[in-house]
Amino acid sequence: MNAHPAERADEAPLDFAGAVLTIVELIPPARVMSYGDVAATLGSRGARAVGRVMAEHGGSVAWWRVIRADGRPPAGHEADAVAEYRREGTPLTAASAHAGADPLDVRVDLSRARWEPDLD
């Protein structure tokens, strides 16, 4: 993808929510971005605004691939997110990689799973 998600030549400019969802759609399986990573990709510091977009519209994309800055899954959706991480093979921290880990204690290993889009 060569154009910034909010400036695609083939379509009208996206609003913030549309741009967030476009970025999230690009995240490959077994990779993640934090809410802040998504915001920064869009030239914003609005991690909470990304969280609001995901809460309102995230069901249409792989929502589990957007996580908290400390590697925790989206709040209130830990069990479903952890099931997706295990299905996709998302790298988890050693302390939370075992199958019996409480979903509330699971952390994605950001050093191995963090993804950064190539928007050039």
Buried (B, 14 or more C-beta within 10 A) or exposed (E): EEEBBBEBEEEEEBEBBBBBBBBBEBBEEBBBBBBBBBBBBBEBEBBEBBBBBBBEBBEEBBBBBBBBEEBBBBEEBBEBBBEBBBEBEBBBBEEBBEEEBEBEEBBBBBEEBBBEBEBE
